[in-house]
Amino acid sequence: MNQVGGLIRDQYIAISNLPPAASVWSSSTEHLHGVTWILGGAAQKNPRTKQIPLDLQSFLSMKTDHLGQMIFSEDDCVNMLMRGQSIPINGMLVDATVDLETAALILEHVPNFIQYNELAVQAVTVQDFDHENQSQWLMPEEYKQLDIAEYVLSLCESEAALQRVGEELLLYQARDLFDLLRYLKFLTDLMQQNNLIWGVGRGSSVASYVLYLLKVHRIDSLHYNLDIAEFLR
């Protein structure tokens, strides 16, 4: 934040000097709002701030709560629609500036607007919020209903592969991770359908032959005799 602060003090912001958006982000709502307010003032005084991309401007002006949820105002929604962006599949939290009844007369996807209830959210702890979200997987119904164990076993081409997959599936099941495997199947399918490229593999996950068969990584764990315990400890 020191670099950004220095640029603001000089009333000059050049996009080439801004740090990545992720480094600007703070879990502290107050801190983020402070950056937003200062950037807003600098933008009014210096025409060169127009160099800031619209995506970054929107990011910096977004409100968040103590759970890290982003709350959209009417202006935020209008800006997104004017730029041709779609409403997220899991809905958008909107504040009181958004009139849902009026929006219903104009938009097709109003059910994806969720009225933000600040009082109710204040009583929710971060731990409870995380637990609730970890039980929800945003994927099509066909993937939710997929027998992931049967599917992965069907990809095996040898007895050794069947034995290894069987052992790994028991470990995944014991940790209640079958939904994770279903989601990874959905994710890799989605990336392939959209011609997206992902890495060869990262960290201890390459020790999982199941993840190799699901194309999450490209390291043949069975061939290299990688111990699944390196991943599922």
ChimeraX attribute file (.defattr): number of C-alpha atoms within 10 A of each C-alpha:
attribute: neighborCount
match mode: 1-to-1
recipient: residues
	/A:1	12
	/A:2	7
	/A:3	10
	/A:4	16
	/A:5	14
	/A:6	12
	/A:7	16
	/A:8	18
	/A:9	11
	/A:10	10
	/A:11	19
	/A:12	18
	/A:13	24
	/A:14	12
	/A:15	15
	/A:16	8
	/A:17	10
	/A:18	15
	/A:19	12
	/A:20	10
	/A:21	11
	/A:22	7
	/A:23	9
	/A:24	15
	/A:25	15
	/A:26	15
	/A:27	13
	/A:28	14
	/A:29	17
	/A:30	14
	/A:31	11
	/A:32	18
	/A:33	17
	/A:34	13
	/A:35	20
	/A:36	19
	/A:37	13
	/A:38	14
	/A:39	22
	/A:40	16
	/A:41	12
	/A:42	20
	/A:43	19
	/A:44	12
	/A:45	11
	/A:46	13
	/A:47	12
	/A:48	15
	/A:49	19
	/A:50	14
	/A:51	12
	/A:52	15
	/A:53	11
	/A:54	12
	/A:55	10
	/A:56	13
	/A:57	15
	/A:58	13
	/A:59	16
	/A:60	20
	/A:61	17
	/A:62	17
	/A:63	18
	/A:64	18
	/A:65	15
	/A:66	15
	/A:67	17
	/A:68	13
	/A:69	13
	/A:70	16
	/A:71	17
	/A:72	24
	/A:73	17
	/A:74	15
	/A:75	11
	/A:76	17
	/A:77	18
	/A:78	13
	/A:79	14
	/A:80	15
	/A:81	13
	/A:82	9
	/A:83	10
	/A:84	9
	/A:85	11
	/A:86	10
	/A:87	15
	/A:88	10
	/A:89	10
	/A:90	10
	/A:91	13
	/A:92	20
	/A:93	17
	/A:94	22
	/A:95	18
	/A:96	12
	/A:97	11
	/A:98	19
	/A:99	12
	/A:100	17
	/A:101	9
	/A:102	10
	/A:103	15
	/A:104	13
	/A:105	9
	/A:106	10
	/A:107	11
	/A:108	9
	/A:109	14
	/A:110	17
	/A:111	12
	/A:112	15
	/A:113	21
	/A:114	17
	/A:115	17
	/A:116	16
	/A:117	12
	/A:118	10
	/A:119	8
	/A:120	8
	/A:121	13
	/A:122	11
	/A:123	8
	/A:124	12
	/A:125	11
	/A:126	12
	/A:127	9
	/A:128	10
	/A:129	12
	/A:130	11
	/A:131	10
	/A:132	10
	/A:133	10
	/A:134	10
	/A:135	9
	/A:136	9
	/A:137	13
	/A:138	12
	/A:139	15
	/A:140	10
	/A:141	8
	/A:142	10
	/A:143	18
	/A:144	16
	/A:145	10
	/A:146	14
	/A:147	12
	/A:148	19
	/A:149	18
	/A:150	9
	/A:151	14
	/A:152	20
	/A:153	18
	/A:154	10
	/A:155	14
	/A:156	16
	/A:157	9
	/A:158	9
	/A:159	9
	/A:160	11
	/A:161	17
	/A:162	16
	/A:163	13
	/A:164	19
	/A:165	23
	/A:166	16
	/A:167	13
	/A:168	19
	/A:169	21
	/A:170	12
	/A:171	17
	/A:172	18
	/A:173	12
	/A:174	10
	/A:175	10
	/A:176	10
	/A:177	13
	/A:178	19
	/A:179	19
	/A:180	15
	/A:181	20
	/A:182	22
	/A:183	19
	/A:184	18
	/A:185	22
	/A:186	19
	/A:187	16
	/A:188	18
	/A:189	14
	/A:190	12
	/A:191	12
	/A:192	12
	/A:193	9
	/A:194	9
	/A:195	9
	/A:196	9
	/A:197	9
	/A:198	13
	/A:199	8
	/A:200	11
	/A:201	16
	/A:202	12
	/A:203	8
	/A:204	14
	/A:205	19
	/A:206	23
	/A:207	25
	/A:208	25
	/A:209	28
	/A:210	30
	/A:211	23
	/A:212	18
	/A:213	20
	/A:214	20
	/A:215	18
	/A:216	23
	/A:217	22
	/A:218	17
	/A:219	21
	/A:220	17
	/A:221	21
	/A:222	18
	/A:223	9
	/A:224	9
	/A:225	10
	/A:226	17
	/A:227	15
	/A:228	21
	/A:229	12
	/A:230	13
	/A:231	13
	/A:232	14
	/A:233	6
